[in-house]
């Protein structure tokens, strides 16, 4: 019996929270790898649903390619007169 408030849950390595079986974890903090969902499946077993990959492949939440990078915001530098106006008030 699952929790209807949770759509999916990922636990890996020595986590004590996972679905059926924990997914394999990287060997150490310096072992850079990506946990990837296997074929988009959700079998309710993290060990079956996720695999480690040495290729880091970020994916947008809608399943599309690499998520877009937010552009840098404009600095917003304005003259005082542009904000307050030129009148006495």
N, C-alpha and C positions, 0 to 999 in steps of 0.2 A: 504494500500500500504506500503510495507516494504522497507527497505534499502538493496539492493542487496549486499552491501559490508559487511553486518553483517549477520553471519550465525546463531547466537543465542545470546540471551541477558538475563542475570539474574538480576532481581531487587527484593529485599525483604524488608519486614518491611515498613518503611516510605519512601523508595526510591521513587523519582519522575521519574525514568527511569526503565521501565519494559515492558514485553509483556503482553498485555491485563489486567492482574491483578497481583499485587505483591505477591510473595511467602511469607508464614508465616516466621517471624523472631524469633530467640531466645528471651526469655524474658528480658535478660540483658547481659552485657558484661561478667558476671560470669556464665551465663547459657550456658555451653559448649555443643553445638550440631552441627551436620553436615547437610548441605542441600544436599539432594540426589535426583537425577533425578529419576522419577517414571517410571520404566520399560523401560528406554531409550527413552521415548516418547518426541516429541517436538510438542505440540499442539498450540504453540505460546501463551500460557497462563502460566505464571510462577506459579500461584496458583495451577494449575492442574499438571504441569510438575515436581514440586519440593516439597518434604516433609521434615520435620525436623526429625532427628533421634538422640537419645542420644548416639548411638554407632557411633564413628568416624570411617569411612571406606574410607580411601583414595583409589582412583582407578586410574590406569594408563590411559593416554589419549586415548589408543587404546581399553579401556573397560576391559582390563585384571585386575587381582588382584592388590594387593598393589604395588605401584611403587617401583622399586629397589632403595636402598640407595646407593649413589655414594661412592665408597671406598675412604678412605683417601689417598691423593697423597703422594708419597714418598717424604721425606724431601729434596732430591737432594743434600746432602752433598758430596762434592768432594774435593780432594786435589788440590791445585793451579796447580801443575804439570799436573794433568789430564785435566785441562782446557787450560792452556797456553802452555803446553809442557815443555820440559826441556832445550830447546835451548836458546840462548841469545835474540832472537826476540820474 
